[in-house]
Amino acid sequence: MKERPLIGVLALQGAFREHVRALEAAGAQTRLVRLKEDLKGLDGLVIPGGESTTMTMLMERMGLLEAVRQAVSSGLPTLGTCAGMILLADRIDDGLPQQESLHALDIAVRRNGYGRQLDSFEAELEVSGLEGGSFPGVFIRAPVVDDAGSTEVLASHEGRPVAVRQGSVMALAFHPELSGDLRLHREFLRLAAGSRNGKAPVEES
Amino acid sequence: MADTRGNGVLKGTFKVKAGLAEMLKGGVIMDVVTPEHARIAEESGACAVMALERVPADIRADGGVARMSDPALVRAIKEAVTIPVMAKCRIGHFVEARILESLEIDYIDESEVLTPADEENHIDKWEFKVPFVCGCRDLGEALRRIAEGAAMIRTKGEAGTGNVVEAVRHMRAVNNGIRKLNGMSYAELVHESKQLGASVELLAECQRQGRLPVVNFSAGGISTPADAALMMQLGCDGNFVGSGIFKSEDPLRMAKAIVAATTYHDKPEILAEVSAGLGQPMRGVELSTIPREELLAGRGW
């Protein structure tokens, strides 16, 4: 039996339990990350949806921002969804004046770029490389990617990138953890497994 | 009501309404009465703000009829911050709710803190595209609100008292109500649904999930970091803090401390650190000194 990868889920605020559930259903072990020491020995990290300003401030106050920045820049495979995408972005428009980020993805995002809650929406997405048909996209006060920079765009909606990847960092403007569809979590586990020095990809149960 | 634009884009679905509540989890939603308060709340790490004219402690002190806030104030607060903005309407006052929806507020609180407009009916929340949060004191009340379309629940507590005892009572009542469902047969669920005045389908869903089918925050009387952590440990998904912040001596510090305490609710050493030297919390009142007819939690049916 192959070893199950250990994925950390940033658990400061937001929908982290839904990611834990999805990752475990997709065959991973998980650990909630709230302190620097929780980052040790992880095979991957998920930064969930939630309020990006809240998460960033808690990370700064607990000394976690620099620790996560270093972990991600030294190659820890990372998946960010919605607020997680904002945290990973190199450039944030319409953020708070002092809003920090991890600068892990060469993208520019605009917070709440799709509008307020009344503009939150569901839409089917075509994700490149994903088998089994379209993916149910759930967008909640989602960020808009204004510039996908040098990243690979995996999916777009109405001409705007909504899923991007650069090396082992992946970011989604929507919420796969709310969709009940595990394919993107499985995809991330493959990415995490692939970057673990030749270890075999994880078995899907 | 959900609508469809071209090319299969769906807005106002229950999934996106309940989904925003999922994103607020583990956070603190703060009552604010001015744009300046709203900025302080955002700077402290609030995951959303509740825009209103008076905090519950002042509503309680002033007496009279409490209504929806002035749209000009709601707009000003909306413009002051980038985080979600909620606002309150009176129980059953669907016109106030329509006005708030037209202001593109992110969540409406159909709240017992305001004077009820209807003593039998709550708002039919399915008819709206904006999501609603409603208060409850027990499982039956929570499920009646969900049946009416609420996408998020909060326990009522007793707003404006600075006393957490009612928030604890209501959170424990919801938990006990759910625990009791464990192992019940369908026939027993039907009986229980009659006792609670709640739909059997929703009871069955609670039994299956072992929790409410939507996010459940605590509210009403939370005024220290320890109170916030207590409610998290009792199983709530996040905290509403009303008077507790802006009626304290140093609101920004108190707000930051309550945000940290909500996240690190099970780490006593962090709670001790953030609780140190905060100054006076709001004074608070003993529940038994409030005349029964002035208690807010009994409003709602």
Interface residues (C-beta under 8 A of the other chain):
Chain A: A11 L12 Q13 G14 A15 F16 R17 E18 R34 G49 G50 E51 T53 T54 M57 L58 R61 C82 A83 D94 G95 L96 R111 N112 R116 Q117 L118 D119 S120 F121 E122 A123 E124 V138 F139 I140 R141 E158 H175 L178
Chain B: N7 G8 V9 L10 K11 G12 T13 K15 V16 K17 G19 L20 E22 M23 L24 K25 G26 G27 E42 E43 S44 G45 A46 C47 A48 T82 I83 P84 E101 E104 I105 D106 Y107 K129 V130 P131 K256 V259 A260 T262 T263 Y264
